Amino acid sequence: MRRRSGRAAVAVVLFLLSVLSLAAPAQAAPPSADPARPAVAAARQSIRQHVVSPRVAVACSATFRCSSPLSGQVQQQWNWCGPASATTVLTNWAVPGVAQSWVASRVGIDEFRFALPTSMDNAINEKINAYYGQTLNPYSAYANITNSNLWNSVRGGVYYFDEVYIITVYAHKIWYPNAGTGIAHYLVIYGYSDQAQGYMVWDPAAGSLGGSHHLGKNDWERVAYPGRFVIGPNYI
């Protein structure tokens, strides 16, 4: 999570400006339907079937269906929740050894001190494409996602392909009530429960409040950062 400071405040202003300029090109919500891209679907099915020892270093409550493999990554710098979320996604694709520092550089954190959600999908795709030797480009950034958009997509993605999603939220509207009112944070959705009507999410923040949490299905729009950005699969 990003700490409150003068530099962080400037970053928030820049982030809001970038949201206004970048929200329009972002794609609409992905449909929850059968896979339309066979190469990507085949890669996901292969991971699902052939990972001998899934890395499930996250909690999964009894009523939830959770994706694997998955190794929840903890952010290595105060403003690297985005890179930690991206590397968590890459563990779900069984892509090894991607440094958070590489993601930070790729999405511009070293220059701007924050990660643009509209750059995150490109960084993830680049590493997946290189590892599998194909132009799969399985992830896209989506804007203005509603509660129903997200719920339907997560249910399909997790159920059929053990997928995970990155969401952008207000830190003070989740489990950090003392965070500055404009501070953004990244979380990874890796499971859902029809019974509990909510998501399992990975919080990459270091410390006792990081790790696995629940988020209600109807809470997404309430906690979402301006632009309601989601980085998710583009083939379901």
ZAGUDO-186900 format. One line per field, with one value per residue: residue in three letters; residue number from 1; x, y, z of N, C-alpha, C, CB in turn. Coordinates in pm, whole numbers, always signed. Glycine has a CB too. Example, Ala and Ser with C-alpha at 12.3 -4.5 7.8 and 13.67 -1.06 7.14 Angstrom:
BEGIN
type c(ALA:SER)
seq c(1:2)
n_c1 c(+1319:+1285)
n_c2 c(-569:-225)
n_c3 c(+780:+708)
ca_c1 c(+1230:+1367)
ca_c2 c(-450:-106)
ca_c3 c(+780:+714)
c_c1 c(+1320:+1290)
c_c2 c(-330:+3)
c_c3 c(+780:+787)
cb_c1 c(+1131:+1408)
cb_c2 c(-447:-60)
cb_c3 c(+905:+572)
//
This chain:
BEGIN
type c(MET:ARG:ARG:ARG:SER:GLY:ARG:ALA:ALA:VAL:ALA:VAL:VAL:LEU:PHE:LEU:LEU:SER:VAL:LEU:SER:LEU:ALA:ALA:PRO:ALA:GLN:ALA:ALA:PRO:PRO:SER:ALA:ASP:PRO:ALA:ARG:PRO:ALA:VAL:ALA:ALA:ALA:ARG:GLN:SER:ILE:ARG:GLN:HIS:VAL:VAL:SER:PRO:ARG:VAL:ALA:VAL:ALA:CYS:SER:ALA:THR:PHE:ARG:CYS:SER:SER:PRO:LEU:SER:GLY:GLN:VAL:GLN:GLN:GLN:TRP:ASN:TRP:CYS:GLY:PRO:ALA:SER:ALA:THR:THR:VAL:LEU:THR:ASN:TRP:ALA:VAL:PRO:GLY:VAL:ALA:GLN:SER:TRP:VAL:ALA:SER:ARG:VAL:GLY:ILE:ASP:GLU:PHE:ARG:PHE:ALA:LEU:PRO:THR:SER:MET:ASP:ASN:ALA:ILE:ASN:GLU:LYS:ILE:ASN:ALA:TYR:TYR:GLY:GLN:THR:LEU:ASN:PRO:TYR:SER:ALA:TYR:ALA:ASN:ILE:THR:ASN:SER:ASN:LEU:TRP:ASN:SER:VAL:ARG:GLY:GLY:VAL:TYR:TYR:PHE:ASP:GLU:VAL:TYR:ILE:ILE:THR:VAL:TYR:ALA:HIS:LYS:ILE:TRP:TYR:PRO:ASN:ALA:GLY:THR:GLY:ILE:ALA:HIS:TYR:LEU:VAL:ILE:TYR:GLY:TYR:SER:ASP:GLN:ALA:GLN:GLY:TYR:MET:VAL:TRP:ASP:PRO:ALA:ALA:GLY:SER:LEU:GLY:GLY:SER:HIS:HIS:LEU:GLY:LYS:ASN:ASP:TRP:GLU:ARG:VAL:ALA:TYR:PRO:GLY:ARG:PHE:VAL:ILE:GLY:PRO:ASN:TYR:ILE)
seq c(1:2:3:4:5:6:7:8:9:10:11:12:13:14:15:16:17:18:19:20:21:22:23:24:25:26:27:28:29:30:31:32:33:34:35:36:37:38:39:40:41:42:43:44:45:46:47:48:49:50:51:52:53:54:55:56:57:58:59:60:61:62:63:64:65:66:67:68:69:70:71:72:73:74:75:76:77:78:79:80:81:82:83:84:85:86:87:88:89:90:91:92:93:94:95:96:97:98:99:100:101:102:103:104:105:106:107:108:109:110:111:112:113:114:115:116:117:118:119:120:121:122:123:124:125:126:127:128:129:130:131:132:133:134:135:136:137:138:139:140:141:142:143:144:145:146:147:148:149:150:151:152:153:154:155:156:157:158:159:160:161:162:163:164:165:166:167:168:169:170:171:172:173:174:175:176:177:178:179:180:181:182:183:184:185:186:187:188:189:190:191:192:193:194:195:196:197:198:199:200:201:202:203:204:205:206:207:208:209:210:211:212:213:214:215:216:217:218:219:220:221:222:223:224:225:226:227:228:229:230:231:232:233:234:235:236)
n_c1 c(+85:+42:+215:+115:+227:+397:+499:+349:+97:+120:+152:-102:-261:-154:-222:-504:-540:-437:-624:-848:-760:-702:-911:-1107:-1002:-985:-1105:-1443:-1636:-1535:-1710:-1894:-1857:-1816:-1470:-1306:-1062:-862:-584:-503:-688:-612:-356:-419:-572:-376:-199:-368:-403:-149:+27:+213:+262:+81:+140:+7:+4:-175:-470:-785:-1114:-1365:-1609:-1544:-1442:-1125:-849:-569:-238:-102:+89:+100:+237:+439:+462:+766:+851:+732:+547:+490:+264:+127:+325:+371:+120:+105:+316:+211:-8:+140:+250:+26:+10:+218:+463:+793:+1018:+999:+1095:+982:+1093:+1143:+881:+801:+967:+880:+614:+639:+681:+923:+959:+717:+620:+395:+178:+35:-281:-350:-116:-41:-144:+1:+262:+228:+138:+364:+557:+422:+387:+658:+744:+582:+633:+463:+232:+17:-115:-307:-429:-613:-677:-957:-1215:-1446:-1595:-1868:-2041:-2181:-2058:-1797:-1843:-1968:-1766:-1547:-1655:-1679:-1411:-1259:-1391:-1376:-1106:-926:-842:-707:-751:-674:-753:-826:-836:-969:-762:-846:-1106:-1116:-957:-798:-861:-734:-581:-476:-724:-709:-552:-447:-475:-367:-523:-554:-789:-873:-1060:-1403:-1731:-2048:-2220:-2125:-2139:-1925:-1573:-1248:-956:-619:-404:-126:+20:+277:+298:+61:-197:-189:-211:-459:-803:-1160:-1397:-1699:-1933:-2093:-1956:-1757:-1793:-1822:-1575:-1397:-1135:-1123:-1233:-1265:-1096:-1003:-778:-785:-861:-906:-1056:-1278)
n_c2 c(-119:+228:+481:+777:+1088:+1389:+1338:+1114:+1230:+1391:+1187:+1073:+1274:+1278:+1021:+1035:+1214:+1060:+857:+988:+1039:+788:+613:+592:+438:+186:-151:-285:-475:-817:-1088:-1350:-1635:-1924:-2018:-1820:-1814:-2046:-2115:-1982:-2084:-2351:-2339:-2262:-2483:-2680:-2598:-2629:-2907:-3023:-2919:-3040:-3005:-2781:-2441:-2323:-2086:-1945:-1863:-2041:-2019:-2246:-2254:-2145:-2139:-2165:-2045:-2222:-2297:-2087:-1836:-1614:-1297:-1069:-721:-551:-294:+24:+129:-73:-236:-286:-413:-643:-760:-817:-1005:-1203:-1285:-1395:-1621:-1778:-1847:-2015:-1904:-1857:-1675:-1389:-1067:-824:-574:-559:-546:-306:-122:-162:-74:+187:+283:+367:+612:+758:+692:+543:+278:+248:+117:+57:-17:-249:-491:-524:-572:-815:-979:-974:-1130:-1376:-1442:-1467:-1682:-1898:-1901:-1805:-1573:-1498:-1310:-1290:-1115:-815:-464:-333:-88:+97:-109:-294:-420:-655:-714:-784:-995:-1197:-1248:-1331:-1563:-1730:-1734:-1838:-2081:-2228:-2205:-2163:-1897:-1567:-1226:-875:-596:-246:-40:+191:+241:+316:+235:-34:-256:-71:+171:+400:+496:+746:+950:+952:+743:+479:+122:-208:-525:-885:-1092:-1423:-1621:-1730:-1735:-1862:-1914:-1751:-1515:-1357:-1265:-1425:-1258:-1156:-961:-776:-627:-578:-707:-745:-697:-760:-1026:-1291:-1213:-1148:-1018:-864:-938:-728:-512:-417:-190:+8:+25:+61:+223:+546:+514:+245:+14:-304:-567:-828:-1161:-1197:-1370:-1514)
n_c3 c(+0:-65:+109:+283:+168:+58:-194:-260:-274:-501:-684:-674:-787:-1046:-1119:-1122:-1332:-1536:-1540:-1642:-1901:-2002:-1965:-2167:-2399:-2285:-2265:-2286:-2044:-2011:-2168:-2003:-2123:-2341:-2410:-2656:-2771:-2869:-2833:-2600:-2417:-2428:-2316:-2054:-1971:-1985:-1783:-1566:-1565:-1555:-1365:-1117:-842:-718:-639:-377:-192:-38:+149:+144:+195:+324:+179:-64:-409:-533:-731:-872:-996:-736:-590:-347:-366:-182:-153:-229:-202:-79:-262:-440:-478:-712:-892:-727:-734:-1008:-1037:-876:-1032:-1243:-1122:-1118:-1378:-1394:-1454:-1395:-1173:-1216:-1150:-916:-946:-1219:-1324:-1203:-1333:-1593:-1593:-1525:-1265:-1153:-1267:-1232:-982:-929:-1040:-1352:-1423:-1684:-1799:-1684:-1788:-2024:-1931:-1793:-2005:-2171:-2033:-2013:-2286:-2365:-2206:-2289:-2557:-2754:-2904:-2695:-2534:-2307:-2126:-2051:-1988:-1827:-1810:-1601:-1480:-1362:-1065:-1144:-1391:-1306:-1126:-1286:-1473:-1311:-1193:-1420:-1512:-1295:-1245:-1490:-1575:-1364:-1319:-1236:-1118:-1129:-930:-879:-601:-349:-77:+185:+193:+220:+422:+546:+714:+805:+602:+363:+198:-80:-160:-362:-416:-503:-554:-572:-714:-649:-614:-556:-403:-425:-218:-5:-137:-243:-291:-277:-199:-264:-80:-141:+42:+287:+621:+896:+798:+534:+287:+267:+210:+239:+6:-50:-313:-397:-313:-476:-659:-470:-338:-542:-725:-899:-1234:-1215:-1268:-1395:-1435:-1635:-1775:-2131:-2281:-2211)
ca_c1 c(+0:+121:+209:+76:+338:+383:+524:+234:-14:+143:+125:-246:-311:-115:-301:-639:-532:-418:-752:-934:-711:-685:-1028:-1184:-958:-992:-1210:-1561:-1624:-1531:-1831:-1876:-1903:-1714:-1347:-1304:-924:-821:-445:-498:-763:-531:-248:-477:-608:-251:-153:-462:-391:-13:+106:+216:+251:+37:+188:-110:+52:-280:-582:-909:-1218:-1429:-1717:-1494:-1366:-1005:-763:-433:-142:-97:+177:+78:+361:+435:+531:+901:+868:+607:+453:+496:+149:+99:+418:+348:-2:+137:+394:+118:-77:+232:+262:-92:+41:+337:+579:+882:+1133:+983:+1123:+895:+1165:+1121:+746:+800:+1028:+799:+490:+670:+685:+1048:+947:+596:+597:+274:+162:-88:-347:-354:+14:-18:-173:+111:+375:+194:+136:+500:+623:+352:+422:+798:+758:+515:+680:+351:+167:-111:-177:-433:-485:-646:-725:-1096:-1256:-1587:-1652:-1973:-2045:-2224:-1951:-1685:-1888:-1990:-1638:-1468:-1713:-1640:-1266:-1211:-1452:-1330:-963:-843:-784:-703:-779:-622:-846:-772:-931:-930:-711:-920:-1239:-1109:-919:-701:-940:-649:-507:-519:-847:-685:-449:-491:-412:-398:-554:-572:-901:-835:-1165:-1537:-1825:-2189:-2283:-2085:-2162:-1807:-1446:-1123:-859:-484:-352:+20:+86:+351:+243:-49:-320:-174:-251:-591:-920:-1286:-1458:-1834:-1954:-2156:-1871:-1656:-1811:-1807:-1434:-1315:-1071:-1181:-1208:-1306:-1011:-978:-689:-838:-851:-986:-1095:-1393)
ca_c2 c(+0:+350:+565:+916:+1181:+1489:+1270:+1028:+1316:+1425:+1066:+1054:+1370:+1229:+901:+1076:+1270:+950:+786:+1063:+1031:+651:+529:+571:+328:+57:-233:-312:-595:-942:-1168:-1479:-1731:-2025:-1954:-1792:-1816:-2183:-2127:-1938:-2182:-2473:-2314:-2266:-2621:-2754:-2561:-2689:-3052:-3076:-2870:-3154:-2956:-2641:-2352:-2256:-2022:-1852:-1928:-2053:-2057:-2373:-2242:-2075:-2206:-2082:-2082:-2267:-2266:-1947:-1801:-1473:-1222:-953:-609:-531:-152:+81:+158:-182:-327:-325:-519:-765:-820:-873:-1127:-1304:-1336:-1478:-1753:-1851:-1896:-2100:-1834:-1842:-1587:-1251:-976:-707:-457:-555:-496:-165:-46:-179:+3:+328:+326:+436:+749:+826:+652:+464:+188:+267:-10:+32:-72:-375:-606:-541:-634:-956:-1048:-988:-1243:-1499:-1472:-1513:-1813:-2002:-1896:-1774:-1445:-1531:-1185:-1330:-1017:-679:-372:-295:+29:+117:-241:-294:-538:-773:-745:-850:-1122:-1295:-1285:-1407:-1697:-1808:-1750:-1927:-2213:-2301:-2199:-2129:-1767:-1464:-1091:-763:-484:-124:+3:+289:+171:+345:+175:-177:-282:+31:+292:+515:+538:+872:+931:+935:+641:+361:-5:-320:-654:-993:-1184:-1558:-1717:-1676:-1824:-1829:-1919:-1632:-1399:-1272:-1305:-1435:-1166:-1149:-826:-790:-542:-644:-684:-829:-676:-817:-1166:-1328:-1144:-1161:-894:-892:-918:-598:-406:-374:-52:+98:+41:+75:+352:+608:+438:+107:-68:-445:-634:-965:-1238:-1141:-1479:-1590)
ca_c3 c(+0:-74:+229:+258:+170:-47:-322:-288:-313:-641:-762:-683:-885:-1178:-1146:-1159:-1467:-1630:-1550:-1732:-2037:-2048:-1944:-2289:-2482:-2218:-2321:-2206:-1963:-2087:-2151:-1939:-2223:-2372:-2459:-2799:-2818:-2837:-2786:-2461:-2339:-2420:-2220:-1920:-1940:-1961:-1648:-1471:-1565:-1547:-1251:-1026:-703:-725:-536:-320:-69:+1:+216:+69:+289:+289:+80:-182:-514:-551:-843:-849:-890:-695:-481:-317:-353:-92:-219:-179:-178:-29:-370:-537:-471:-850:-933:-650:-788:-1139:-1021:-825:-1150:-1320:-1059:-1159:-1512:-1379:-1510:-1279:-1163:-1262:-1040:-901:-998:-1364:-1346:-1164:-1442:-1714:-1583:-1504:-1125:-1125:-1316:-1186:-843:-917:-1154:-1428:-1450:-1827:-1840:-1614:-1874:-2119:-1861:-1769:-2135:-2222:-1968:-2051:-2425:-2371:-2141:-2368:-2695:-2842:-2876:-2634:-2486:-2244:-2032:-2094:-1885:-1850:-1732:-1569:-1456:-1260:-979:-1220:-1487:-1239:-1068:-1392:-1533:-1215:-1180:-1537:-1521:-1190:-1259:-1609:-1605:-1248:-1348:-1133:-1166:-1050:-918:-819:-498:-248:+40:+308:+186:+246:+561:+587:+733:+835:+482:+304:+122:-223:-183:-437:-379:-592:-495:-668:-690:-689:-584:-533:-337:-442:-86:+70:-223:-240:-350:-205:-260:-208:-57:-142:+142:+393:+754:+943:+722:+402:+277:+214:+265:+168:-44:-95:-457:-423:-259:-572:-706:-355:-300:-663:-752:-1019:-1355:-1187:-1353:-1370:-1530:-1634:-1899:-2240:-2370:-2161)
c_c1 c(+88:+104:+176:+198:+313:+401:+406:+115:-2:+111:-24:-305:-278:-197:-442:-642:-517:-546:-843:-890:-708:-808:-1100:-1135:-970:-1116:-1330:-1540:-1618:-1658:-1800:-1937:-1793:-1590:-1347:-1163:-862:-680:-434:-571:-683:-418:-302:-515:-485:-196:-239:-437:-253:+75:+100:+194:+210:+90:+68:-68:-47:-390:-701:-1016:-1301:-1534:-1672:-1428:-1249:-917:-627:-370:-146:-2:+164:+209:+340:+517:+663:+936:+731:+503:+452:+381:+111:+193:+399:+222:+26:+218:+312:+40:+13:+257:+142:-76:+167:+459:+674:+973:+1119:+1000:+1022:+961:+1148:+984:+739:+858:+940:+673:+512:+676:+812:+1042:+833:+558:+465:+262:+29:-154:-350:-220:+36:-40:-60:+232:+349:+198:+276:+570:+554:+387:+563:+812:+698:+553:+569:+298:+27:-187:-309:-500:-510:-685:-865:-1133:-1406:-1660:-1753:-1963:-2080:-2122:-1844:-1727:-1903:-1859:-1553:-1523:-1673:-1492:-1211:-1263:-1391:-1178:-873:-772:-783:-715:-711:-727:-777:-876:-877:-883:-799:-1060:-1237:-1072:-807:-774:-857:-567:-560:-636:-824:-589:-508:-415:-455:-422:-569:-691:-860:-941:-1298:-1621:-1967:-2259:-2252:-2108:-2044:-1685:-1343:-1024:-726:-442:-201:+92:+160:+283:+118:-178:-309:-224:-394:-704:-1044:-1331:-1595:-1853:-2013:-2075:-1773:-1674:-1792:-1661:-1344:-1259:-1132:-1137:-1251:-1230:-998:-882:-727:-825:-946:-1038:-1211:-1520)
c_c2 c(+123:+434:+709:+1006:+1285:+1427:+1181:+1111:+1358:+1306:+1044:+1148:+1323:+1107:+939:+1136:+1161:+869:+855:+1047:+889:+565:+497:+453:+192:-18:-242:-442:-720:-1022:-1298:-1585:-1834:-1958:-1939:-1794:-1950:-2194:-2089:-2039:-2310:-2457:-2321:-2408:-2706:-2724:-2633:-2839:-3103:-3018:-2976:-3111:-2809:-2560:-2274:-2198:-1915:-1932:-1938:-2103:-2173:-2361:-2180:-2171:-2115:-2136:-2131:-2297:-2117:-1932:-1651:-1401:-1099:-841:-578:-385:-94:+106:+48:-281:-374:-433:-650:-836:-885:-1001:-1239:-1366:-1430:-1613:-1840:-1908:-1983:-2038:-1802:-1720:-1446:-1158:-862:-582:-445:-499:-347:-78:-47:-93:+147:+374:+406:+583:+824:+795:+579:+381:+216:+131:-45:-11:-212:-496:-631:-609:-782:-1035:-1072:-1109:-1376:-1539:-1528:-1654:-1924:-2000:-1872:-1635:-1474:-1406:-1211:-1224:-882:-596:-325:-179:+27:-17:-234:-419:-664:-813:-831:-988:-1230:-1342:-1370:-1549:-1785:-1837:-1847:-2069:-2292:-2310:-2166:-1996:-1676:-1327:-989:-653:-367:-66:+123:+212:+193:+285:+24:-197:-192:+162:+416:+561:+672:+850:+910:+824:+518:+238:-111:-447:-757:-1079:-1323:-1663:-1648:-1780:-1777:-1824:-1793:-1504:-1302:-1337:-1338:-1343:-1176:-1003:-837:-707:-627:-617:-765:-811:-719:-960:-1182:-1257:-1182:-1022:-930:-859:-782:-481:-351:-229:+49:+125:+72:+216:+413:+538:+294:+9:-211:-495:-781:-1032:-1184:-1250:-1562:-1507)
c_c3 c(+0:+51:+191:+270:+62:-184:-360:-334:-459:-730:-780:-786:-1026:-1217:-1191:-1299:-1570:-1647:-1650:-1877:-2091:-2035:-2075:-2372:-2416:-2265:-2228:-2129:-2049:-2065:-2078:-2031:-2246:-2429:-2610:-2856:-2779:-2781:-2639:-2372:-2322:-2319:-2078:-1879:-1911:-1823:-1544:-1456:-1529:-1437:-1142:-882:-705:-608:-481:-185:-26:+69:+121:+166:+234:+180:-52:-281:-548:-663:-796:-985:-855:-578:-457:-290:-264:-153:-149:-155:-141:-137:-477:-521:-611:-900:-857:-698:-923:-1126:-957:-939:-1229:-1255:-1095:-1300:-1513:-1446:-1395:-1288:-1213:-1142:-1036:-956:-1148:-1395:-1313:-1274:-1566:-1710:-1540:-1361:-1095:-1167:-1249:-1042:-822:-1044:-1224:-1454:-1597:-1883:-1784:-1704:-1973:-2055:-1838:-1900:-2189:-2163:-2002:-2194:-2436:-2315:-2226:-2515:-2796:-2808:-2825:-2592:-2414:-2158:-2099:-1972:-1924:-1759:-1708:-1549:-1341:-1172:-1058:-1325:-1421:-1189:-1175:-1453:-1438:-1201:-1298:-1541:-1419:-1213:-1375:-1620:-1486:-1267:-1226:-1198:-1075:-1048:-850:-724:-419:-125:+163:+308:+204:+393:+608:+611:+761:+716:+432:+209:-27:-257:-251:-391:-480:-511:-607:-626:-738:-655:-562:-460:-362:-307:-6:-7:-218:-300:-242:-276:-187:-199:-47:-37:+245:+527:+780:+863:+577:+400:+227:+288:+184:+122:-99:-242:-489:-367:-362:-614:-592:-324:-420:-677:-879:-1147:-1342:-1277:-1302:-1477:-1526:-1769:-2005:-2334:-2316:-2176)
cb_c1 c(-96:+83:+342:-35:+475:+482:+653:+197:-21:+289:+188:-312:-251:+35:-307:-693:-415:-304:-821:-934:-574:-575:-1124:-1181:-817:-994:-1158:-1687:-1739:-1408:-1895:-1942:-1940:-1770:-1226:-1368:-842:-832:-352:-562:-897:-474:-183:-601:-687:-147:-159:-606:-430:+53:+53:+349:+385:-115:+299:-231:+192:-336:-621:-894:-1309:-1491:-1830:-1395:-1456:-925:-747:-428:+0:-238:+325:-16:+414:+488:+442:+1000:+928:+636:+487:+628:+28:+108:+559:+338:-113:+215:+519:+22:-124:+363:+274:-215:+59:+311:+536:+966:+1240:+844:+1266:+857:+1314:+1137:+644:+878:+1166:+760:+395:+573:+676:+1164:+927:+483:+601:+147:+169:-59:-487:-401:+126:-107:-304:+152:+401:+55:+56:+581:+624:+199:+409:+890:+691:+366:+751:+238:+164:-89:-200:-409:-392:-760:-628:-1190:-1215:-1655:-1541:-2113:-2147:-2359:-1887:-1634:-2021:-2079:-1561:-1467:-1866:-1681:-1199:-1254:-1602:-1384:-939:-741:-860:-573:-932:-485:-972:-732:-963:-1049:-568:-929:-1303:-1005:-877:-589:-1036:-558:-517:-403:-936:-634:-383:-471:-451:-283:-683:-443:-1031:-706:-1128:-1605:-1797:-2258:-2236:-1940:-2290:-1778:-1393:-1069:-912:-383:-414:+72:-17:+500:+214:-76:-359:-28:-236:-610:-900:-1394:-1369:-1934:-2043:-2294:-1794:-1660:-1949:-1877:-1386:-1396:-916:-1142:-1062:-1458:-875:-1111:-534:-982:-881:-905:-978:-1372)
cb_c2 c(+1:+430:+559:+962:+1109:+1602:+1186:+947:+1440:+1471:+944:+1076:+1511:+1195:+811:+1177:+1368:+859:+777:+1209:+1089:+587:+597:+694:+349:+75:-370:-320:-605:-1026:-1199:-1483:-1659:-2129:-2035:-1658:-1696:-2268:-2041:-1798:-2211:-2508:-2178:-2175:-2683:-2718:-2407:-2664:-3103:-3055:-2731:-3228:-2975:-2633:-2256:-2354:-1960:-1773:-1853:-2150:-1936:-2431:-2160:-1967:-2238:-2074:-1964:-2394:-2306:-1895:-1841:-1457:-1179:-990:-485:-591:-79:+209:+292:-256:-259:-205:-472:-734:-715:-770:-1100:-1242:-1220:-1406:-1740:-1761:-1778:-2237:-1703:-1964:-1647:-1229:-920:-687:-466:-696:-575:-145:-103:-326:-64:+407:+205:+366:+748:+790:+773:+554:+40:+340:-8:+155:+20:-384:-585:-406:-562:-967:-968:-862:-1223:-1481:-1346:-1417:-1812:-1988:-2023:-1881:-1354:-1622:-1089:-1450:-999:-681:-249:-416:+158:+198:-344:-288:-518:-747:-616:-764:-1103:-1237:-1160:-1338:-1689:-1736:-1617:-1876:-2200:-2235:-2100:-2239:-1700:-1474:-1065:-710:-527:-19:-114:+385:+216:+493:+209:-247:-426:+49:+272:+482:+431:+939:+1050:+1061:+602:+383:-48:-343:-646:-1080:-1136:-1596:-1799:-1635:-1832:-1932:-2043:-1642:-1327:-1231:-1195:-1585:-1020:-1231:-761:-754:-453:-597:-539:-799:-531:-811:-1233:-1478:-991:-1227:-826:-814:-1027:-596:-459:-463:-36:+39:-85:+39:+335:+756:+445:+92:-6:-529:-611:-964:-1386:-1040:-1568:-1631)
cb_c3 c(+122:-197:+306:+355:+150:-28:-315:-163:-223:-663:-695:-546:-860:-1181:-1021:-1058:-1478:-1582:-1412:-1694:-2046:-1975:-1848:-2371:-2523:-2064:-2352:-2294:-1865:-2048:-2285:-1796:-2356:-2472:-2416:-2826:-2757:-2959:-2871:-2446:-2406:-2557:-2245:-1913:-2054:-2068:-1627:-1515:-1698:-1675:-1199:-1038:-625:-729:-590:-304:-90:-122:+344:-54:+320:+411:+137:-142:-641:-421:-937:-756:-933:-658:-512:-199:-492:+50:-221:-274:-303:+42:-434:-523:-403:-941:-915:-500:-801:-1223:-935:-722:-1240:-1339:-905:-1152:-1609:-1437:-1587:-1263:-1232:-1330:-1052:-755:-962:-1426:-1260:-1034:-1475:-1731:-1486:-1572:-1031:-1197:-1467:-1275:-756:-894:-1109:-1562:-1396:-1898:-1795:-1494:-1950:-2175:-1727:-1705:-2236:-2193:-1816:-2037:-2510:-2294:-2003:-2355:-2728:-2829:-3003:-2514:-2604:-2162:-1914:-2199:-1867:-1827:-1803:-1679:-1426:-1327:-868:-1286:-1541:-1123:-996:-1499:-1573:-1078:-1169:-1662:-1503:-1051:-1280:-1732:-1710:-1222:-1461:-1049:-1172:-1107:-839:-928:-402:-213:+70:+329:+54:+151:+578:+479:+846:+949:+371:+230:+142:-278:-51:-589:-234:-694:-408:-680:-763:-624:-462:-667:-185:-534:-9:+108:-181:-101:-441:-199:-258:-294:+74:-275:+212:+395:+774:+1088:+728:+356:+411:+222:+263:+257:-155:-12:-511:-363:-141:-694:-769:-231:-232:-787:-767:-1025:-1391:-1208:-1366:-1370:-1495:-1592:-1874:-2319:-2397:-2012)
//
